């Protein structure tokens, strides 16, 4: 198991990242999602709550250039399911779940982002509550070594989460031009403390120049109720 903060801080630009796991005390499903940015357009964002969901929003609307890949709903909350992704595939997954279809079926209709030459991977996660516990899945859709016409889809299922452990997946392996996509399985990481400790650890580990926003959620497995935290670098 890798120390979460060391894994996050091991590169200046992991891009966008999802962490899902189980709290140390075994009482909560844990979700973390962060965004980073190198361009002014990417850095000009904040996370904003919307009912039980989350959306991205331009911090300064006058500076918004292209909203297509940066304005979306990262989190959608259904009855027993929470969906978290780095793009508008959140809504694709939600719609398929509401139709009685699966996480995998939804993502087989999608591919990586059309932002050549990076072809940013689409990373997605889903938490499913069941009988006082939960399971979760992660996925990454990425280009085949930068080929625009060749997509790779990977799915990972975690049916018996372990207290104090989680998995971390992010869009980029490291900084670069073009930026190399994440490789390998999601990283096994530790989950420490309550929601505020978890939030602080992630935020403080992210590169100061490139971090933009962080969202965390703890879901009480006994009741299904949840707590959220939002940290935005851009604060009015």
Secondary structure in CASP SS format (residue, H / E / C, confidence):
PFRMAT SS
TARGET T0000
AUTHOR 0000-0000-0000
METHOD secondary structure of the structure
MODEL  1
X C 1.00
X E 1.00
X C 1.00
X H 1.00
X H 1.00
X H 1.00
X H 1.00
X H 1.00
X H 1.00
X C 1.00
X C 1.00
X C 1.00
X C 1.00
X C 1.00
X C 1.00
X C 1.00
X E 1.00
X E 1.00
X E 1.00
X E 1.00
X E 1.00
X E 1.00
X C 1.00
X C 1.00
X C 1.00
X C 1.00
X C 1.00
X E 1.00
X E 1.00
X E 1.00
X E 1.00
X E 1.00
X E 1.00
X E 1.00
X E 1.00
X E 1.00
X C 1.00
X C 1.00
X C 1.00
X H 1.00
X H 1.00
X H 1.00
X H 1.00
X C 1.00
X E 1.00
X E 1.00
X E 1.00
X E 1.00
X E 1.00
X E 1.00
X C 1.00
X C 1.00
X E 1.00
X E 1.00
X E 1.00
X E 1.00
X E 1.00
X E 1.00
X C 1.00
X C 1.00
X H 1.00
X H 1.00
X H 1.00
X C 1.00
X C 1.00
X C 1.00
X C 1.00
X C 1.00
X C 1.00
X C 1.00
X C 1.00
X C 1.00
X C 1.00
X C 1.00
X E 1.00
X E 1.00
X E 1.00
X C 1.00
X C 1.00
X C 1.00
X E 1.00
X E 1.00
X E 1.00
X E 1.00
X E 1.00
X C 1.00
X C 1.00
X C 1.00
X H 1.00
X H 1.00
X H 1.00
X H 1.00
X H 1.00
X H 1.00
X H 1.00
X H 1.00
X H 1.00
X H 1.00
X C 1.00
X C 1.00
X C 1.00
X C 1.00
X H 1.00
X H 1.00
X H 1.00
X H 1.00
X H 1.00
X C 1.00
X C 1.00
X C 1.00
X C 1.00
X C 1.00
X C 1.00
X C 1.00
X C 1.00
X C 1.00
X C 1.00
X C 1.00
X C 1.00
X C 1.00
X C 1.00
X E 1.00
X E 1.00
X E 1.00
X E 1.00
X E 1.00
X E 1.00
X E 1.00
X E 1.00
X E 1.00
X C 1.00
X C 1.00
X E 1.00
X E 1.00
X E 1.00
X E 1.00
X E 1.00
X E 1.00
X E 1.00
X E 1.00
X E 1.00
X E 1.00
X E 1.00
X E 1.00
X C 1.00
X C 1.00
X E 1.00
X E 1.00
X E 1.00
X E 1.00
X E 1.00
X E 1.00
X E 1.00
X E 1.00
X E 1.00
X E 1.00
X E 1.00
X E 1.00
X C 1.00
X C 1.00
X C 1.00
X C 1.00
X E 1.00
X C 1.00
X E 1.00
X E 1.00
X E 1.00
X E 1.00
X E 1.00
X E 1.00
X C 1.00
X E 1.00
X C 1.00
X C 1.00
X C 1.00
X C 1.00
X C 1.00
X C 1.00
X C 1.00
X C 1.00
X E 1.00
X C 1.00
X C 1.00
X C 1.00
X C 1.00
X C 1.00
X E 1.00
X E 1.00
X E 1.00
X E 1.00
X C 1.00
X C 1.00
X C 1.00
X C 1.00
X H 1.00
X H 1.00
X H 1.00
X H 1.00
X H 1.00
X H 1.00
X H 1.00
X H 1.00
X H 1.00
X H 1.00
X H 1.00
X C 1.00
X C 1.00
X C 1.00
X C 1.00
X C 1.00
X E 1.00
X E 1.00
X E 1.00
X E 1.00
X E 1.00
X E 1.00
X E 1.00
X E 1.00
X E 1.00
X E 1.00
X C 1.00
X C 1.00
X C 1.00
X C 1.00
X C 1.00
X E 1.00
X E 1.00
X E 1.00
X E 1.00
X E 1.00
X E 1.00
X E 1.00
X C 1.00
X C 1.00
X C 1.00
X C 1.00
END
